[in-house]
Amino acid sequence: MKTAVVAQGKGGVGKTATAAHIAWYGVESGLRVLAIDLDTGNLSKSLTAAACGIAASQLFSPSEVIGLAAKPADGPRLDLIVADRLLANLIYMPLDQARENLSSQMAKLSDAYDLCVIDTAPGLSIALGSALHAADAVIAPVEMEVYSIEGIKDMLGIILMAKEINPDLQFLGILPSRVDLRNPRQVQILAQVQEAHGNLLTPFKVGLRSSVADALALGQPVWKSRKTSARAAATEMRQMGAYILNKLGLINENLGDAQ
């Protein structure tokens, strides 16, 4: 099982949309996908049909999580471990213990899945540190606002600290997210980010499109929308999914084919 974490220091940057569409693209690509919501529950709302009856806080318990590993191993599917209020209690758990517990639980589930996608809460937390310790890769969506460049530095610092514990952690890039190309300010900030961190950016961006929010509200990928306005968003989300799954070695697909 390959594990990808979606992380950023600020909320409202498109983390949930990113995580959900990676998961949906994985299923469409024939993979067995596990989604884990370590945030406030937005991903749990969008993927509620895939909920398997297990709460995310259970992953930080030394007791074995029952139920998922016993599911059929063949065929594409999506299972969701939902966010719950007990995640707030992680602040009382030593980071080393949280890391050990989560890694142990993930190892028990690894044979039943090809891909695990973890959505994390904004900022540095016990849950994020543990997820990065257990992950193979991390991607960081960033909104093009005035605080973006400083926020990127903070996020890169968190990832570098994580790589000290997990040297195999692969940074998949900074994803310009919710970019409004009609807004001169955002276009200017995007240019500044490209100049300052161009080698760290993903080779694509995701625009600010209402069709993505509509799709999340319906619990389906944006490419299933019949609206003409959703076509561009569908292309971007498929491209993102193909990029990440290629980087993880789960598929071998040209990004141009993901249209």
N, C-alpha and C positions, 0 to 999 in steps of 0.2 A: 504494500500500500504506500502510495506517495501522498504526502501531506503538504498542502499549500495554505499559508496563513495570509489573510487580508488584514493589514494593519495601517493605522495612521494615528497621529497624535490629536487630531481634531475630528469631531463628528460632522455629519452633513456633507461628506466629501464623496459619497457614492460607494461606501464599503459594502453595504448590504446588496446593492445592485450588482456589484462586482462579484461578490461571493455567490449569490444566487445564480447568476448567469454562467459562472464557471461550473457550478454543480449541474445545471441543466445541460450545458454543452457536453459535459462528461457522460451523462446518461445517453444523450443523443449519439455520442461516439461509441456506444456499446459498453460503457464501463459500469462497474458497481460502485456507487458513490455514497459516501457518508458526509453529511453536512453537520457541523457543530456550531451552535450559536453561543458564543461567550460574551455577547453584547447585551443590549437591553431588551431584545426580543423581536426586533424588526424582521430579522431573517426567519425567525420562528413563525411570524405571521404570514410571510410570503410563501414559505414552504410547508405550511401547516398540514397539507394533505399527506406529506411524507413523514409526519411525526411518528416515532416508534414507541413512545411511552416512557422514554428515558430522559431524565433531566441532566443538564450539563454539570451541575454540581456533583453528581455521582461519579464523574470522571476523576474527581480529585479525592475520592475516598479510596482507602486501601482495600475495601471490600470489592469483590468482583462484580462487574456490571453484567447482569444476566439479560439475555434476550436477543441481542444483535447477532452474535457469532453463531447462533443456532439457526439463522435464516438460511434459505437456499443460497448456495454459493454461485450458481450459474445464472447468466442473463443480466442485462443492464437493469439497474434499479436505483432508487434514491431513498435513503433513510435520513431522518433528521433527529438529532439530539437537541432538545429545546433549551432555551435559556430559562433560568428560574431564579427566584429571589435569593436562594441560599448561596448563589455565587458571590453575593456581597460579603459573606462570612470568610471569603478567602483572605481578606486583609489580616485575619488572625492566624493564618497558617504560614509557617516559615517557607520561604521561596524554595529552598532545597527539597522540602517535603512535597510541596505542590508539584514541582518538576518531576520528582520520582513517581508520584502517584499517577499523574497524567500520562507519562511515558509508559508506565506499566500497563495502564488500561488500554492505551492505543496499541501496544504490542499484542494484547489479547485479541483485538479486533482486526488486526492487519490482514489475516488470511481471508477474511470475508469481504474485503473491499479492495478496489484498485486505486481509488482516489478518495482522499479526505480533504474537505474544504472547511477552514475554520474562520469564522467572522469574529473579530475581537472588538472590545470596547476602546474608545479613544484614550490616548495617553498611556503612560507606563503603569503597568499593574502586575499583580501576581499571575493573573490569568494569561496576560500577554507574554510575560517572561517564560511561563511554563509552555505555552503553545509554540513559541519560537525554539525552545529547547527540543521539542518533539518533532519539529517540522523539517521538511526537506527544502522548502522554498518559501519566500515571502514576497508579496507585491504590495506597493504603497500608493493607493489612489490619492491624488492631491488636487484640490480645487484651486483655480487660478485667481487668487485674491492677494491682497497686499502682504499678508502674513505668510504666504506660501513658501518663499525662499527660506525664511527663518525656520518654518515648520519642517521643511525638508532636512535642514541641518540636524534638527532634534531627532527626526525619525532615523536618519542615517546613523546617528550616535547610538540609538537604541539597538539597531541592527548590528552594528559593530560590536557592541557589548555582548549581544546574543551569540555572535560568531566565536567569541572567546570560549564559550561553553559548548557550542555546537559548531565546530569549524566546517562542517559539511553543509551548513545552511546556505542556500543559493538565493541571492537577491535578484529577483526577476525584473526589478526596475521601478521607477517612479512613473505612475500612470496619470497623465493629465486627465482629470475627470470632471464631468459636468461643465465642460468648456463652452461658453457662450461666444461663438465667433462673431456675433452681431454686436458684442460689447467691446468698444475700443480699449477699455481698461484691461479686460481679460486677455485680449489679443496682445497687448503690450506686455503684460505680466508673463504670458506664455513665452514670448520672445526672450524675456529676461531669464526665465527658468531654462529655456533651451540653451542660452549662452552660458549660464553658470553651471548647468548640470546635464548638458546634452548627452554625454556618454552614459548617463544613468537612466535616461528616459526610455520608456517602451517605444517601439517603432510605430505607434499609433496613439490616438487620443480618443476619448469618449466624450461626445457632446452633451450639452444640457438639452434634454428632450423630454417633453411631457409623456411621450409614449412609453418611456421606461418606467416612470412612476405608475402609469396606468396598468402596465403589465404586472408589476410587482403587486399591485392591489388585487389583481385577478389571480395571482398565484401561478403565473405562466411566463415563459420567456418571451421577450419582446418580438422575436421572430415568428411567433404564432399569431400576432396581431394582424388583422386584415386591413388595418388603416394604412393608407399610402404614406402618411407621415412617419410610420414606424420603420420604413424600409432602411433608412440611413442608420437608425439605431440598431436594427437587426444586423446589418453589415459590421458595425463596430463591435457589437457584443460577440458575434461569431469569430471575428478576428482576434479578439481578446482571448476567447476560449481556446482557439487553435494555438495561439502563441504560448499560453501557459501549459497546455497539455503536451505540446512539443518540447518545451523546456524541461518538463518532468520526464520525458521519454515514454509517455503513455500512448502517443500517436505519432505518426510520421506524415505530416500534411503540410503542404505549401500554404502560407498565410493567404496568398491570393485565392486559394480554393475556398476559403471560409467566407463565402459571400451569402 
